[in-house]
Amino acid sequence: AKKTTKEYIQARFGINARVTIDVLNVHLHSNRSKNSEEKRCQALDRLFTQLETKNFLLIGDMNFGDFDAPKEQE
């Protein structure tokens, strides 16, 4: 059986004729998941690799807070 994941929903908004901004609603792994810190970092790495723009805003459920894990502060 294929495992489904919910990582992000992406919407693109036209600011003007030449400029767009992508808004991405993300849902990262919770601390209850095994290796949650690593899974969150991998998901963000995949996301940043797939993005075709430098104009973006991340919103949503990051599942970590200030100073939760040093790697996530990078």
Secondary structure, 3 states (H helix, E strand, C coil): CCCCCCCEEEEEEECCCCCEEEEEEEECCCCCCCCHHHHHHHHHHHHHHHCCCCCEEEEEECCCCCCCCHHHHC
